[in-house]
Amino acid sequence: MGKAGRPRNGRTVKSKTALPGSLGEVLDNAGFTSLGRRIVVGRPKYDDEERQPTTAPQFAESEHCFGNQTTTPMWIAPVIEFLADNLPGDPSVEWEHLFITAYEVGCEVLTALGQARSTLGGAIPLAEPETPEALPRWDDLATAVVWVAAQSNLLGYRHFAGSRGQPNQRGRFRPNIRASHGCGPAYLAPEAFAVFRSLGLVIDGRWTEAAETILWRDDPSEWAIDFTEDERFTQACISAVKCVPPDIAAEIETIALVTDDEVSARYALEVQHRPEPRTKGEIRVLMESFHRGDLDALFCRRWRLQDGWLSPTEVKRSLPLLYDPLAMEMRRAFAARYLPHHRFLSK
């Protein structure tokens, strides 16, 4: 999955010079760009635009469970509009994912929301779109929006204290999203604010509490946040090991086993089709990497931080977000505890 690491050139931001010794000078020195909104000191009093009931994932999930919702959640329309406007291709003909993970996910979201029909290269808009009763999970939709925004350079992460190296700031906008709730500073383009606000990810120019674990699923290198040391992650791992459903346990048992017959069959193909076939030892390592990918896919499909293992019914509402850093790190931690004799699965 690509990240929004390329400079956004060709646009300039005008700003006024702050008076010496003023708060503005402090913010300028910190590299902060104003959103053009009033800063409220102390406990904020939300108006109708700022009130965000979706900032709590528990509320967001309960608002649209399995076809029982009476109203469409407030964030659905902004999500559809944002993806329709920012995926590659002509939105009146076909969105193209270009085989880039973030855009593939974006096309899947439009399909899951009843706006498009999936194709090999993307998604074709439906003449008569209809929002389904069983809507995708809030956390998966929010993650998809973050991925598309980052891939499209509408979201740019900025250097955070202790990060893995200082990136080149030339050609980059100053951050307009302040560090908060364990998240670092970022630049968010104006056209992305509406959907981020509706999902409850930003408010008053800062990240919300709900945004933290969503942003773990993009794992910005600029922030150098090791969420695997967070208690929520470690407790989720303990729970995942203790509460493995029978169907998932059976699938994991199959994934964990790289048989001699499997290696031999692959070796026979290599002898037949490759001028210099790999050794059986090399092929075993290759097959282990395939099985490791299968376990990654299982976690991306069947596990979520807030809920643990998803039931078969709940899986219908999940999005297959392959290469999800949070799910892949949980796979490593889980395998080290649950499958200690299959070390290749925890790599």
Residue, then its C-alpha position, 0 to 999 in steps of 0.5 A: m500500500g502506498k503512502a502519501g509521501r510525495p510532495r504536493n507541489g504547485r500550490t501555495v499557502k499565504s499566511k500573516t506574520a505573527l507578532p513577536g512573543s505572541l501565541g501565533e509566533v509560537l504556533d508558527n515556530a512549531g510549524f502549525t498552519s491555521l484552519g481558519r477556525r476559532i481556537v477555543v481554550g478549555r472544554p469546547k462547546y460544540d455547535d451542530e457542525e462540530r458535534q461528532p457522535t461518531t467519535a466513539p466506535q462503539f456508538a458508530e457500530s451500534e448505529h447500523c447493525f445487520g439491517n436493523q438500522t432505521t436511518t443511514p449513518m451520517w458518514i455514508a454519504p460523505v464517504i461515497e462522495f469522497l471516494a467517487d471524487n478521488l479514485p482514479g478514472d472517470p466517475s461517470v464511466e469507471w473507477e480504476h484501482l491501477f492495482i494499488t491497494a488503497y484504490e482497490v479498497g476504495c473500489e471495494v467500498l463503493t461496491a459494498l455501499g451499492q454504488a458500483r459493480s466490481t470489475l477486474g480493473g476497478a468498479i463501474p458506477l451503477a445507474e441506480p445505486e442503492t445503499p444496502e441494509a447491511l452496511p460495512r463496518w465503521d472502522d473498515l470504512a474509516t480505514a479505507v478513507v485514510w488509505v485513499a487520502a494518503q495515497s492521493n496526497l490529500l493526507g500527509y503525515r508530518h515528523f513527530a518527536g522520536s520518528r524514524g528520521q526527519p523527512n524532507q519538508r520541501g514542497r510540503f504544506r505545514p501541518n493543520i492537524r495537531a498531534s493528539h491522542g497518540c497521533g502525530p501532526a499531519y496535513l489534511a487537504p481541504e477537500a478531505f475535511a468533510v469526510f474525516r469530520s463525518l467519520g469522527l476522525v478530526i475535530d477542532g483541528r486535532w485527531t480524535e480518540a477514535a482516530e488513533t487505532i484507525l491510524w494504526r492501520d496505516d502505520p505512518s513511518e513519520w510518527a514511529i509509533d510502536f503500537t505493538e507495545d500498547e496495552r490494547f494491542t497486547q490484551a487483544c493478542i491474549s484474547a485472540v489466543k484464548c478465544v479462537p473459534p473452532d472454524i478459525a482454529a481449523e483454518i489456522e491448523t491447515i495454514a500452519l502445516v507445510t507438508d513434504d508432499e507440498v514441497s515435493a510437488r512444487y519441486a517437480l514443477e520447478v524441475q519441469h519448468r525452470p532451467e535451474p530449479r531451487t532446492k527443496g530447502e529453498i522451496r520450503v522457505l518459499m512455501e512458508s512465505f505463502h502460508r504466512g501470507d494466508l495467515d495474514a489474509l485470515f487476520c485481515r478478514r476475520w480479526r479486528l482490534q475492538d471485537g477480536w475474532l469476527s463471527p461469520t455473520e459479522v464477516k459479511r460486514s467487514l472489508p477485506l483490507l489486505y496488507d493491514p499493518l495492524a492485522m499483520e502485526m497481530r498475526r505475528a504476535f498471535a503466532a508467537r504465542y499460539l504456534p510457537h513450534h511454527r516459527f516461520l508464521s511469526k516472522 
